[in-house]
Amino acid sequence: MSNENQVLNHVEQTLAGNELLDQPRAILLMRLCQFYLMLAPHKAARYWEMLQKLVKALPLDQATELQDLKTSFEESVPEQKKGFTSDMLSEIEGILKQEDQEAVKEQLQDVEKRLKKRFNPFGKGPVWKTLVETWLTIDRSYAFQLMKNLSAKLQKDMIIQLNKTKPLSQEEWNTLLEAIGAGKGEPIILEILGDKDQSVSLDEAMIQSVAKRIRNDLPQLTTPINENAIVKLLGQHAHLIGLHTKKVPDTLLADLVAEVIIVFAKAGWLDRSWLLRFELISAMFSNADQMEKNGIEVFTPAFIEKVSSSMPSYLNNFIQASLNAWSAGKENFSEKFAQSMEKTHQDPISEAWFLTTMVRRGFYEEAMQIAGTSKHADDLLPRLRRGWLCLHPESAGTVIRPEDMQGDVIGEFLAQGDARKRAEYLKSCNRERKALRARRDVGWHRHRR
């Protein structure tokens, strides 16, 4: 006898005895059902029947697993071409041939009642699926209520396909989520948000709930940090905001951005990657700037206060410089710069960050004007020129000449313009370096003599 058979025989003997208490017996039966469901459905059915008498003994944290197991049983189609499943499907097919819609609805509801009363779960899944698909052509709201009888995978596949064909309304989403629960509904919404060609229309409470789900997923990232996963989550977040622009109050959308910034500021999993932390926060400020361009008021006093008051002290200078730089415009540029310098206690690094951020936003002339009056002008002006050449090479190339960057090797390289000229510049630098080395070698040999 094989080891596997010995183990299974021992399990059978244990179940036949009286040594096991109800709870461990119930857990064992559930595991046997899971094990045999695909390998030997007839055995799984026997264990399932035994489990029904002990369901109440299962721990509460096993409820979801038990429901999933039940759904798996229901979606297992019997091999026989005749029997319960086949008869029910044939009955539904016959009902749909009638012209009286009220009679059709009444008879479909009768099928539903009989299906609920059936104790044996085998073969119920295909009937539930057919009922849902049928009701979708008659009354989508009623169909959504029946979806709770489908497995999570079937729910997801059906809802995503349905949303592609005819997007669900806000009211339909509410009905659906009430039926299947937010725990199953939110992952489906997130998958839809990951597809730029799809849309969702949610109420304010659900928008906040889905956004919170995204934020909660961020801290689950571990070392090494999966930047692709972060990009995906932020893409879903941006899509969520974009789909509801002008449909909900601006303050709600601004709060969603603020909450993500706060998460990145405090995330323990970013403690070993400060550069990434700065990049992610800056990306959120950039998203907020784009929202402003789309007509959403983000950088309000309430937004600035919410972000500022939630920051760890060690991020104060970075956040204050960023908030003032991203909320500045031509009309209040000098005022915002003064506020930033005051909030950061005249910190030169924060000064540079404010001005380089303004260059990034396209306010080059304003940034250069202020930098020219700074006591750190010798450091700031080349830095701003380099930033402009990197971020906006087309406009920078019409103003900045190579001679403007004299003495700044990196700046001179960037100011060359296209790749061909930059390559020539590097060749000339290499020739000069070789010539200088040769002169040094000659001088060294003369010195030796």
CORKA-V466322 format. One line per field, one symbol per residue. ss: DSSP state (H for helix, E for strand, - for the rest). phi: phi as a letter, one per 20 degrees, with the letter a starting at -180 (. if undefined). psi: psi as a letter, one per 20 degrees, with the letter a starting at -180 (. if undefined). A space follows every 50 residues. Layout:
ss: ???
phi: ???
psi: ???
This chain:
ss: --HHHHHHHHHHHHHH-----HHHHHHHHHHHHHHHHHH-HHHHHHHHHH HH--HHH--HHHHHHHHHHHHHHH---------HHHHHHHHHHHH----- HHHHHHHHHHHHHHHHH------HHHHHHHHHHHHH---HHHHHHHHHH- -HHHHHHHHHHHHHH----HHHHHHHHHHH-HHHHHHHHHHHH------- ---HHHHHHHHHHHHHHH--------HHHHHHHHHHHHHHHHH------H HHHHHHHHHHHHHHHH-HHH---HHHHHHHHHHHHHHHHHHHH------- HHHHHHHHH---HHHHHHHHHHHHHHH--HHHHHHHHHHHHHH----HHH HHHHHHHHHH---HHHHHHHHHH---HHHHHHHHHHHHHHH-HHHHH--- -HHHH---HHHHHHH---HHHHHHHHHHHHHHHHHHHHHHHHHHHHHH-
phi: .fgfffffffffffffedfffffffffffffffffegefbgffgffffff fgfcgfeffffefffffffgffffefegfffdpgffffffffgfffffef fffgffffffggfffffffffgnfggfgffffgfffedbffffffeffee fgffgfgffffffffbgffgfffffffffenfgeffffffffffdfedcc cdegffgffffffffffffffcfffeffffgffffffffgfffdfmdcgg fffffffgffgffffdfffdfdbfffgffffffffffffffffeneedee gffffffgfdefgfdgffffffgfffeecffcgffffffffffdlmffff fffgfffffgeoefffffffffeefdgfefffffffgfffecfffffede dgffdgndgfffffffoffffffffffffffffffffffffffffffff
psi: prhghgghhhgghghhajhprgghgggghghhghgighgnhhghhghghh hhijgiiqqhijgghgghgghgghjopqhqiqaggggghhggghgiiqho hhhggghhhgggghghipgoipihghggghgghghhigohghhhhiiiir rhgggggggggghggnpqrghhgggghhgiqhhhhghgghhghioiirqq oqrgghghgghhgghhhgiiprpqpnhhhgggghghghhgghhjpjirqh hghhhggghgghghhiphijhjmhghggggghhhhgghghhghjjpogmr hgggggggijqqhijggggghgghghjqahhkghghgggghghjlkphhh ghgghhhhghijlgggghgghhiqikhhhgghghgggghghmhghhhigp qhhhkpinggggghihdrhghhghghghhgghgggghghggghgghhh.
